[in-house]
Amino acid sequence: MKEALYLFLLFLKATSFAFGGGFAMVPVLQDALVIKDRLLSQTEFMEGLAICNMLSGPMTVNLGLYLGYLISGWVGAFITGVTILGVVFIWSSLSVKAFDLLKNKPLVAEILAGMRVGVVVIMFMAAFNMVDASLSGNFLAIMIGIISFALSAFTRTNPAIMIISAGLIGILYQI
């Protein structure tokens, strides 16, 4: 019961106040689950994040279900899923109504411009933390990261092909 309440409150906080999409929620969850409360290792968290990014559907829901399951089994997955979807439903409903009423106000445009900058910074920090944790000292991972970055920056390579190829290279490297 204690874990269930913990998960509910953590995901209520993370989904209610981590504006900017799923990646804005990552540092909040990582800080709570890995650094502060030590319920998961950095490796467990990063592996889950990688897997959840590959799955179809919203990364936020996928990650919440995965983390909830790791911490408290099916009950944890259910609690995190319902919490995330409930908060998203409420915020989305309120946001659409508020935006419709205020969209032509100059102050709203300025607020949104400032929020966009903040969201980009949060997403950058989440990406930086993921890169730092994933690549630290692993030459193969660094090379795969550089090649993947180059392919995505300079070609139209399908991300799914890059992810599957990186996984296959990792398997072949272990053989």
N, C-alpha and C positions, 0 to 999 in steps of 0.2 A: 504493500500500500504506500509506503514511504517513497519508493522508486517511482510509482505511478504519479504521485503528487509532484515530485521533483520534475519529471518529464513534462507534465502538463504546464507547470509554471515556467520552465525553461523555454519550451516551444511557444507558449503564449507570449513571453517577452520577446523572443527572437523574431517571431512572425509579426508581432504588433509594431515593433519599433525599428526593425532592420530594413529600412526603405532602400529600394534599388534592385529588387529581385532576389533570386536565390543566392547569388554569390555575396550579397550584402549580409546574409545570415550566417555564412560560413565562419567568419572570425568570432562572432558571438558564441556559436556552438563550440568551436575549437577551444576558445578560451575557457568556457565552462567545463566541458567534458574531458579535455586533455590536460590543460594547464592547471586550472583551479581545483577541480574535484577529482581528477585522475581516474575517471571511470573507464577511459579508453586510452590506449597508447596512440602516439602520433601515427604509427604505421596503420593501425586499425582505422583511424579516422581518414587518413589519406587514401587508403585502398577503397574505403567505402565511397569517398568523394569521387574517385576515378570511376568506379563501377556505376555510380548513380548518374554521372555525366554521360555515360555511354547508353544508358537505358532510354527508352522512349518515355515521354511524359515529362511533367515538370520536375526539374532537379530537386527543388525544395521538398516536394512530397516524397520523392524517392529517397532522398537523404534522411528525411525525418523517419520514414518507415524503417530504414536500415539501422539508424542509430537507436531508435526505440527498441527494435528487436534485439540488438546486441546487449542493451542494458537490462531489458526486462521481458524478453521473449515476445510472444504474440500480443500480450496485454500492452506492453510498451509500444509496439508497432501500432496497435489500434489507437492508443491514446495520442501518440504524436500525429498520426494521420488525421484523426478527427479534430485535434487542436489546430493544425495547420489549415485544413480546409475550412474550418469554422471561421478563423480569423480572416483568411483570404476572402471568404464570402462577405463578411461584414465590411471589411475595408473596401472591397471592390464596389459594393452597393453604395456605401457612403461617398466614395470618391467620385463615382460617375454622377451622382446627384449634385454634389458640391461643384464639380467641374462644370457641369451644365449651367449652373446658376452664376458662376464666377468667371467663365472663360474669357470674357471680353474686358475684364478689369486689368489695367496696366500693372498694378501691384502684384497680381497673381502671376503674370508673365515674369516679373522680376524674381519672385519667390521660386518659381519653377526653374529659372535659369540658375539660381544659386544652388538649388537642390541637385540639379544635374551634375554640377561640379563636385559636390560632396559625394554623390553616388559613384562617380568615376574614381575618386580617391579611394573610397571603400573597396571597390572592385579591384583596383590596382593593388591595394594592400593584401587582399585575399589571394590574388594571383601570385604576388611576390612570396607570400608565406607558403603557398603550395609548391612553387618552384624551388624554394629554399629547402623544404622538407623532402621533396622528391629527388632532387639532383645531388644533394650533399655527398660529395666524395665518390659518386658512382659514375665512372667514365662512360659506360654504355648509355646510361640514362641521360647524361649531358649531351652525348652525340645524337641520340634520338631526339632530344629536345631542340637542339640546334637545327637539325634537318627538318623536323616538323614545323618549326617556326618559319624556316626559309620557304618550305613548300606552301604554307598557308599565306605567307606574306607576298610571295612572288608568282604563285601559280593558282590555278583554280582546282587544286587537288581536293577531292571530297574528304571531309574530316573523318568519316567512317573508315575510309580506306587507310588513312594515316593511323588511326587508333588500332585497327585490326593488324596492320603491318607492324606497328610497334610491339603489340602483344606477341605476334609470331616471332619477331626478332628476340624478344625476351625469352621465349620458350626455347628457341634454337640455341641461345647463348648458354642456357642451363644444361643442355644435353651434352 
